[in-house]
Amino acid sequence: MAEIFASMFQDEALVVKSLIESAGIEAELAGEHIVDVYPAFFPESGGMVVSVPDEDIEDAKSIVADYLARKAAGAAAEATGSKP
């Protein structure tokens, strides 16, 4: 398994994991349940980490890149007051 995405926000990591899984790629989310027990976990470990099998790295990277591009476009549109 290889780390493909990390986020300080559980909801964002869950979205990325879901996008990867919807493409038929197995994905694991490290730290998914520890946040409920130990909230200080995030700064010490880099947050929630989404991992995929080594053979799916390139496909997963493409999915993550698309997600990040859409997120950036939405943030830019919000900053300028236009629609994405």
ZIPESUL-V659180 format. One record per backbone hydrogen bond with DSSP energy under -0.5 kcal/mol. CO is the residue of the C=O (numbers start at 1). NH is the residue of the N-H. If there is no record, write none. Layout:
co->[CO	CO]
nh->[NH	NH]
This chain:
co->[2	5	7	8	9	10	11	12	13	14	15	16	17	18	19	20	20	21	26	28	28	29	30	31	33	33	34	34	38	39	40	41	42	42	42	48	49	49	50	50	51	52	53	54	56	57	58	59	60	61	62	63	64	65	66	67	68	69	70	71	72	73	74	75	76	77	77]
nh->[52	50	48	10	13	14	15	16	17	18	19	20	21	22	23	23	25	24	53	30	51	32	49	35	36	37	37	38	41	42	44	45	45	46	47	7	30	51	4	5	28	2	56	57	60	61	62	63	64	65	66	67	68	69	70	71	72	73	74	75	76	77	78	79	80	81	82]
